[in-house]
Amino acid sequence: MARDAAMFHGHMGEPIDHVDVIIVGAGISGIGAGCHLQDKCPDRRFLILEGRNVLGGTWDLFRYPGVRSDSDMHTLGYSFRPWDGAKSITDGASILTYLEQTAADHNLGQHIRFQHHVRSASWSSVANRWTLEVARSDEADLITYTCAFLLICAGYYNYDRGYTPNFPNFDSYQGTVVHPQAWPDDLDYAGKRVLVIGSGATAVTLVPAMADQAAHVTMLQRSPTYVVAMPDEDKIANGLRRILPKTVASSLIRWKNVTIAEFFYRRTRRKPDKVRRWILNKAHKTLGSTIDVDRHFNPSYDPWDQRLCLIPNGDLFKVLRSGKASVVTDEIETFTASGLKLRSGESLDADVVITATGLLVRPVGGIDITIDDQPVALPNHWAYKGIAFSDVPNLVSIFGYINQSWTLRVDLVCAYVCRLLNHMRATGTVSCTPRLRLSDEGMPKRPLIENFSSGYIQRALPTLPHQGDRDPWINPQSYAQDKRSLSRGPIDDGVMTFL
């Protein structure tokens, strides 16, 4: 059933005119965006289009045992809704509840359209608006929505499937294979031999979570990852909340955690060998002689060239010491009917194989973008402040930090978008487009994310826009720099062009 581009229907079937802002995605970014718009742009009408049938994004999608955040909740939580749980490193279900409560308290349900998957977005310079083609589960034909401004909050990875390498003879394996992104509700691994392939955040979460029920869990890694044990409760934060007013305490806790994280990250950049020794010494003290730390937890790269893995209360180290789990550092030569054979000649048999091998990055939610009927190829564009694209009007896309909590950037970007929209309202302008200055022509092209060697990012870089070597064409991956640029920098900066 075709629909007029300037008209669509809400939950109850009532006609709704063209809206000011469409937010794509109802995960942690989209919910935050909706709350910021309500607070700072109360006169704007907006909708949130969510492809799945529930909100929560990552925190509803991932259902594997032990799923949790490896960022502290005092910074992963929103600035406008301080986290008040006892644990600062908490489970996925608690995070989902937090998001649901935030959406309910801000009455966002009236703005969300579930099972609305945005396929394409087309900008018209004549009409100064976006036209979105959307697939809805209960209709065969695409439906059309329009808006003046598009805010993409669809996360950074493909929700439909995860990344699995082309393992030799993978199909010959006769046991059960599961990717954590598609965890089945009925998986029975009690008393079974479990093999987890991978060494990232998902793998180090799964191993201790499955160890109590499984006969044995083996973590097979091609190369080590830095693993750091930390308490799941922030005693300083909990103490401050007992003696100070909530707003004061939350502000101090957030400042403390951001400052510590930024200090540690800078330390890894300036004195990587010293940080490496500190991490390995902590592992040696915990694991003793039970595990060869230098073989299994001493990567070839410097700390924060890839994300560090946080293990709350040292849970991974505990199950390794107990013998319930083991770690093997080797490469897969081939799969067999009962497991796999390694390059070293060793064989590993397993009843269940978990391929914790990563995600597939999907820029701008996989939306096909056109401007005046011309397709937009992101690698041909420059990233403006890491959030928008050269020559693409009225569009912002949120991509969080690799070295801090995702939501820190969500808050900054959403507040910036509200400043931008209010500037346009005050100046009577209808479009805003980042454009290169004459002095920017010929800038050296740099990857959007630098000094980060994780496979999921390296695989994605050819599909992403470039950054330059000067403001505002850099993506600093620094909360402090972004705060100066997005919160205090001028909206009309000579690069963002208004019409």
matplotlib code that plots the C-alpha trace (Angstrom):
import matplotlib.pyplot as plt

x = [0.0, 1.6, 1.6, 2.0, 5.5, 4.3, 1.9, 2.1, 0.2, 0.8, 0.0, -3.7, -4.0, -4.3, -2.7, 0.5, 2.1, 5.7, 7.9, 11.0, 13.3, 13.4, 15.6, 16.6, 17.0, 15.5, 18.6, 20.8, 21.5, 18.0, 16.4, 19.0, 18.3, 14.6, 15.0, 17.4, 15.0, 12.1, 14.1, 16.0, 13.8, 10.3, 8.6, 10.0, 8.0, 10.0, 9.6, 11.9, 11.9, 13.0, 13.5, 13.0, 9.8, 11.3, 13.5, 16.9, 19.1, 22.2, 20.9, 17.8, 19.5, 22.3, 21.0, 24.1, 25.1, 26.6, 26.0, 27.0, 28.7, 32.4, 32.0, 31.0, 27.3, 28.1, 29.3, 27.3, 24.2, 22.8, 23.9, 20.3, 19.4, 22.3, 22.7, 21.8, 22.4, 24.9, 27.0, 28.9, 29.6, 26.3, 24.4, 22.5, 19.1, 19.7, 20.8, 17.7, 15.5, 17.3, 16.6, 13.0, 12.5, 14.1, 11.9, 8.8, 9.6, 10.0, 6.9, 8.8, 6.5, 4.2, 7.1, 8.4, 7.3, 8.5, 9.2, 10.0, 13.3, 14.7, 15.9, 16.8, 16.9, 16.7, 17.4, 15.7, 17.4, 14.2, 12.0, 14.7, 13.6, 14.5, 12.2, 12.6, 11.5, 10.7, 10.0, 7.3, 6.7, 3.0, 3.0, 4.5, 5.1, 7.5, 6.0, 7.3, 8.1, 9.5, 11.5, 13.6, 16.5, 17.7, 19.5, 20.9, 21.2, 21.4, 24.6, 27.6, 27.0, 24.8, 21.9, 21.0, 24.2, 27.7, 31.1, 32.3, 35.6, 35.8, 37.1, 38.6, 36.1, 33.7, 30.7, 32.3, 31.7, 28.9, 28.2, 26.3, 27.6, 26.3, 27.3, 26.7, 24.7, 22.1, 22.0, 19.1, 16.8, 16.9, 20.7, 21.5, 25.2, 25.0, 27.6, 29.0, 32.4, 32.2, 34.7, 34.6, 36.5, 37.7, 39.4, 37.4, 34.8, 32.2, 34.5, 35.9, 32.3, 31.0, 33.8, 33.1, 29.3, 29.2, 31.8, 29.5, 27.2, 29.5, 31.7, 34.6, 35.0, 38.0, 38.7, 40.6, 42.4, 44.5, 46.4, 46.1, 44.1, 44.8, 42.6, 42.1, 40.2, 38.2, 35.5, 31.9, 31.1, 32.5, 33.0, 33.9, 30.8, 28.5, 30.1, 29.5, 25.9, 25.4, 26.7, 25.9, 22.8, 22.1, 22.9, 26.1, 27.2, 26.4, 28.3, 31.4, 31.3, 31.0, 33.8, 36.0, 35.4, 35.9, 39.1, 40.5, 39.6, 41.2, 44.3, 44.7, 44.2, 46.8, 49.1, 48.8, 49.7, 52.7, 54.1, 52.8, 55.5, 54.9, 51.1, 51.8, 54.0, 51.3, 48.6, 50.7, 51.9, 48.2, 47.5, 50.6, 49.5, 46.0, 46.8, 50.1, 51.8, 48.5, 48.5, 51.3, 50.4, 53.1, 51.8, 48.0, 47.6, 50.6, 49.5, 52.0, 50.4, 50.4, 47.5, 44.5, 45.6, 42.6, 40.0, 41.1, 38.8, 37.4, 36.6, 34.4, 35.8, 38.4, 35.7, 37.7, 40.8, 38.9, 37.5, 40.9, 42.5, 39.7, 40.2, 36.7, 38.0, 41.2, 42.8, 44.6, 46.5, 46.9, 45.5, 42.9, 44.1, 40.8, 37.5, 36.8, 33.6, 34.2, 35.9, 39.0, 42.7, 45.2, 48.4, 50.4, 48.9, 46.8, 43.1, 40.2, 36.9, 33.7, 30.0, 29.3, 31.3, 30.7, 32.1, 32.7, 34.5, 33.1, 30.7, 30.1, 30.3, 27.4, 27.7, 24.6, 22.5, 22.9, 20.7, 21.1, 21.5, 21.0, 21.2, 19.1, 19.0, 22.8, 24.0, 26.2, 29.3, 30.7, 34.4, 34.2, 33.2, 34.9, 33.7, 32.7, 33.5, 33.1, 29.3, 28.3, 29.6, 30.8, 28.2, 25.5, 22.8, 20.7, 22.1, 24.0, 25.1, 26.2, 29.2, 30.4, 33.9, 36.3, 38.1, 35.2, 31.6, 29.4, 26.8, 29.3, 29.4, 25.6, 25.0, 27.4, 26.2, 22.5, 23.0, 24.9, 22.1, 19.7, 22.0, 22.1, 18.4, 17.7, 20.3, 18.5, 15.2, 16.6, 18.2, 15.4, 17.5, 16.3, 19.5, 22.9, 25.7, 29.4, 31.5, 35.3, 36.9, 39.4, 42.1, 40.8, 41.3, 44.0, 44.0, 45.7, 43.1, 43.3, 41.3, 38.2, 39.5, 43.3, 45.7, 43.1, 43.9, 40.8, 39.6, 36.0, 37.3, 40.0, 37.5, 35.1, 37.5, 37.1, 33.4, 33.7, 34.4, 37.8, 39.0, 41.5, 44.3, 42.6, 39.4, 36.6, 37.5, 39.0, 37.5, 39.6, 38.0, 38.5, 35.7, 37.6, 38.2, 34.6, 33.2, 35.1, 34.1, 30.5, 29.4, 31.3, 32.4, 30.5, 27.6, 28.3, 32.0, 32.7, 32.4, 28.8, 26.9, 23.4, 20.7]
y = [0.0, 3.3, 6.2, 10.0, 11.1, 13.8, 11.6, 8.5, 6.8, 6.3, 3.4, 4.1, 4.9, 8.7, 10.8, 12.6, 15.3, 15.6, 15.7, 17.8, 14.9, 11.2, 9.1, 5.7, 3.1, 2.7, 1.4, 3.3, 6.0, 6.5, 6.6, 9.2, 11.2, 11.2, 12.4, 15.2, 16.4, 16.5, 18.5, 20.9, 21.2, 20.7, 22.3, 19.8, 16.8, 13.6, 9.9, 7.0, 4.2, 0.9, -2.2, -4.7, -5.2, -4.0, -1.2, -1.7, -2.4, -4.4, -4.9, -6.8, -8.5, -10.2, -13.1, -15.2, -16.3, -13.6, -10.8, -7.5, -4.2, -3.8, -0.1, 1.3, 2.3, 5.7, 6.7, 4.2, 5.6, 8.9, 12.2, 13.2, 9.9, 8.9, 5.2, 4.3, 0.5, -0.9, -2.5, -0.3, -3.3, -4.9, -7.5, -6.9, -7.4, -4.6, -2.3, -3.2, -2.4, 1.0, 1.8, 0.7, 2.8, 5.8, 5.5, 5.1, 8.1, 10.3, 8.9, 7.9, 5.1, 7.6, 8.4, 4.9, 2.9, -0.7, -3.1, -0.2, -0.9, 2.1, 0.9, 4.2, 7.9, 10.4, 14.2, 16.7, 20.1, 21.5, 20.4, 20.5, 17.3, 13.6, 10.9, 7.6, 4.3, 1.9, -1.8, -2.8, -6.3, -6.2, -4.7, -6.1, -2.7, -0.1, 2.9, 6.5, 8.9, 12.4, 14.7, 17.8, 16.3, 12.7, 11.4, 7.9, 6.0, 2.5, 1.5, 0.3, -3.4, -5.6, -6.8, -9.6, -11.7, -11.7, -12.3, -15.8, -16.5, -19.0, -21.9, -24.9, -27.8, -26.0, -27.9, -31.2, -30.6, -32.7, -30.9, -27.7, -24.3, -21.1, -17.4, -15.4, -12.8, -15.5, -17.3, -19.9, -20.0, -23.8, -24.4, -27.2, -27.3, -28.8, -31.6, -30.9, -30.0, -26.3, -24.7, -20.9, -19.5, -15.9, -13.8, -10.6, -9.2, -11.8, -14.7, -13.7, -13.2, -16.6, -18.7, -18.1, -17.8, -21.3, -23.0, -24.0, -26.0, -27.3, -30.3, -28.1, -24.8, -24.2, -20.7, -21.0, -17.8, -17.2, -14.5, -13.1, -10.1, -7.8, -8.8, -6.6, -7.7, -5.1, -5.1, -4.9, -2.4, 1.1, 1.6, 5.3, 5.9, 4.1, 6.0, 9.4, 8.5, 7.8, 11.2, 13.7, 14.8, 12.6, 15.2, 16.3, 12.7, 11.6, 14.5, 13.8, 10.1, 10.7, 13.2, 10.7, 7.8, 9.8, 11.3, 7.9, 6.3, 9.2, 9.2, 5.5, 5.7, 8.5, 6.4, 3.5, 5.8, 7.4, 4.6, 1.4, -0.8, 0.4, -0.3, -3.7, -4.7, -3.4, -5.5, -8.6, -8.3, -8.2, -11.3, -13.1, -12.4, -13.7, -16.8, -17.7, -20.7, -22.3, -20.5, -19.4, -15.7, -14.7, -17.1, -16.6, -13.0, -11.0, -9.7, -8.7, -5.2, -2.3, -1.8, -0.1, -0.8, -3.0, -2.8, -4.1, -6.9, -6.2, -9.2, -8.2, -9.6, -11.6, -14.2, -15.5, -16.0, -17.8, -20.5, -20.9, -21.5, -23.9, -26.1, -25.7, -23.8, -23.6, -21.4, -22.5, -20.1, -21.6, -21.4, -23.6, -25.9, -27.6, -28.6, -32.3, -34.2, -34.1, -30.7, -29.3, -29.8, -27.0, -25.9, -27.4, -30.8, -30.9, -31.8, -30.3, -32.2, -30.4, -31.0, -27.3, -24.7, -21.0, -18.7, -15.5, -14.2, -10.7, -8.4, -7.0, -3.2, -1.6, 2.2, 4.3, 1.3, 0.0, 2.7, 3.6, 7.4, 9.6, 13.3, 14.7, 11.2, 10.7, 7.9, 8.8, 6.6, 7.3, 6.6, 9.5, 11.9, 13.5, 13.1, 16.4, 16.2, 12.4, 12.8, 14.1, 13.9, 16.5, 17.6, 15.6, 18.0, 17.7, 14.4, 13.2, 9.7, 8.6, 6.3, 6.0, 5.7, 2.8, 3.8, 5.2, 4.4, 4.7, 6.9, 9.6, 10.5, 9.9, 12.7, 15.1, 14.5, 14.7, 17.9, 19.3, 18.3, 20.2, 23.3, 22.9, 22.7, 25.6, 27.7, 26.9, 27.9, 31.1, 32.0, 30.9, 28.4, 25.0, 23.2, 22.7, 21.0, 20.6, 21.7, 21.8, 25.3, 26.2, 25.7, 22.1, 21.1, 18.5, 17.4, 14.1, 11.3, 9.5, 6.5, 7.5, 5.5, 5.4, 3.3, 0.6, -2.8, -4.8, -6.9, -5.6, -2.0, -2.9, -4.8, -1.8, 1.1, 0.8, 1.4, 4.5, 8.2, 9.7, 12.1, 14.9, 16.6, 19.7, 20.7, 20.1, 17.2, 15.0, 12.3, 12.5, 9.6, 11.8, 12.8, 16.0, 17.1, 16.3, 18.2, 21.3, 20.9, 19.7, 21.4, 24.7, 25.1, 27.6, 26.1, 28.5, 27.7, 28.5, 24.9, 24.1, 25.9, 27.1, 27.9]
z = [0.0, -1.1, 1.2, 0.6, 1.4, 3.8, 5.7, 7.8, 10.6, 14.2, 16.5, 16.6, 12.8, 13.3, 10.5, 11.5, 9.3, 8.3, 11.4, 12.3, 13.3, 12.7, 14.9, 13.6, 16.3, 19.8, 21.5, 24.0, 21.5, 20.2, 23.6, 24.7, 21.6, 22.2, 25.8, 24.8, 22.1, 24.5, 27.0, 24.7, 21.7, 23.1, 20.1, 17.7, 16.6, 16.3, 15.7, 16.6, 14.0, 15.3, 13.1, 15.9, 17.9, 21.2, 22.4, 23.9, 20.9, 22.0, 25.5, 24.2, 21.3, 23.2, 25.3, 25.9, 29.4, 31.6, 29.1, 30.7, 30.1, 30.3, 30.8, 34.2, 34.5, 36.0, 32.5, 30.4, 32.0, 30.8, 32.3, 32.8, 34.6, 36.9, 37.5, 41.0, 41.1, 43.6, 40.8, 38.4, 36.2, 35.8, 33.7, 30.5, 32.0, 34.5, 31.7, 29.6, 32.6, 33.0, 29.3, 29.6, 32.7, 31.0, 28.0, 30.2, 32.4, 29.4, 27.7, 24.6, 23.7, 21.9, 19.5, 18.8, 15.8, 16.2, 13.3, 11.1, 9.3, 7.4, 4.0, 2.3, 2.9, 0.0, 0.5, -1.8, -2.0, -3.5, -0.6, 2.0, 3.5, 3.8, 2.4, 4.1, 2.6, 5.4, 5.5, 8.0, 9.1, 8.6, 5.1, 1.9, 0.4, 1.6, 3.4, 3.2, 6.0, 5.7, 8.0, 8.1, 10.0, 10.3, 13.4, 12.9, 16.2, 14.8, 16.5, 14.6, 13.8, 11.7, 14.0, 11.6, 11.9, 13.5, 12.0, 11.5, 9.7, 6.9, 9.0, 7.1, 6.9, 9.2, 7.8, 8.8, 12.5, 13.8, 17.1, 18.0, 16.7, 18.1, 17.5, 20.6, 18.6, 17.8, 21.1, 21.2, 24.2, 24.3, 24.2, 26.7, 27.6, 31.0, 31.4, 27.9, 26.6, 25.4, 23.1, 22.9, 19.9, 20.6, 23.2, 23.2, 25.6, 24.6, 25.0, 28.5, 29.6, 28.3, 29.8, 33.5, 32.9, 31.4, 33.5, 36.4, 34.2, 31.5, 31.9, 30.8, 28.9, 26.7, 25.4, 22.1, 21.0, 18.0, 20.0, 23.5, 24.7, 27.7, 30.5, 33.6, 36.7, 38.6, 41.3, 40.0, 42.7, 42.8, 46.6, 46.2, 44.1, 46.6, 49.5, 47.8, 47.1, 50.8, 52.0, 49.2, 47.3, 44.3, 41.7, 43.3, 43.9, 40.3, 38.9, 41.0, 40.2, 36.5, 36.5, 38.6, 36.2, 33.0, 34.4, 35.4, 32.1, 30.1, 32.3, 31.8, 28.1, 27.7, 29.8, 27.4, 24.5, 26.2, 28.3, 26.8, 28.2, 31.8, 31.4, 29.9, 32.9, 35.3, 33.6, 33.5, 37.1, 38.2, 36.1, 37.5, 41.1, 40.5, 38.4, 40.1, 38.4, 37.3, 33.9, 31.6, 31.7, 29.2, 26.7, 27.1, 28.3, 26.9, 23.4, 20.7, 20.5, 23.0, 25.5, 23.9, 20.4, 20.9, 23.6, 27.0, 28.4, 31.8, 34.0, 37.1, 40.3, 38.3, 37.3, 34.3, 36.3, 39.1, 36.7, 35.1, 38.5, 39.5, 36.5, 35.3, 32.3, 30.3, 27.7, 24.6, 22.4, 18.9, 15.4, 13.8, 11.1, 10.3, 11.9, 12.3, 13.0, 16.7, 17.1, 15.5, 14.9, 15.7, 14.0, 16.8, 16.1, 19.2, 18.8, 20.7, 20.9, 21.9, 22.1, 21.6, 19.7, 20.4, 17.7, 19.7, 16.7, 16.5, 14.8, 11.4, 11.3, 9.4, 9.0, 9.3, 10.0, 6.5, 5.1, 1.4, 1.3, -1.8, -2.3, -5.1, -6.6, -6.4, -4.1, -1.2, -0.9, 2.6, 1.7, -0.7, 2.2, 5.2, 8.7, 10.4, 14.1, 13.7, 13.6, 10.2, 6.6, 4.1, 1.6, 3.3, 4.7, 7.9, 9.0, 12.1, 12.8, 16.3, 16.7, 20.3, 21.8, 21.5, 24.7, 26.9, 27.5, 24.4, 26.1, 26.9, 23.3, 22.9, 25.4, 23.8, 20.2, 21.1, 23.0, 20.0, 17.6, 19.8, 19.7, 16.0, 15.6, 17.8, 15.9, 12.7, 14.2, 15.5, 12.2, 10.0, 8.1, 6.9, 6.0, 7.5, 5.5, 6.4, 3.5, 3.0, 3.1, 0.4, 3.0, 3.6, 0.0, -0.4, 3.3, 3.8, 4.2, 7.5, 8.7, 10.7, 13.6, 14.1, 16.2, 16.8, 15.3, 16.3, 13.4, 13.3, 12.9, 10.4, 8.2, 8.3, 7.5, 3.7, 4.2, 6.4, 5.7, 6.2, 8.8, 8.0, 9.9, 11.3, 13.1, 12.5, 10.2, 12.9, 15.0, 18.2, 20.2, 23.2, 25.5, 26.6, 23.1, 22.0, 25.0, 23.9, 20.3, 20.6, 23.8, 23.6, 20.0, 17.8, 15.7, 12.8, 12.5, 8.9, 7.9, 8.7, 6.0, 6.5, 4.0]

ax = plt.figure().add_subplot(projection="3d")
ax.plot(x, y, z, "-o")
ax.set_aspect("equal")
plt.show()
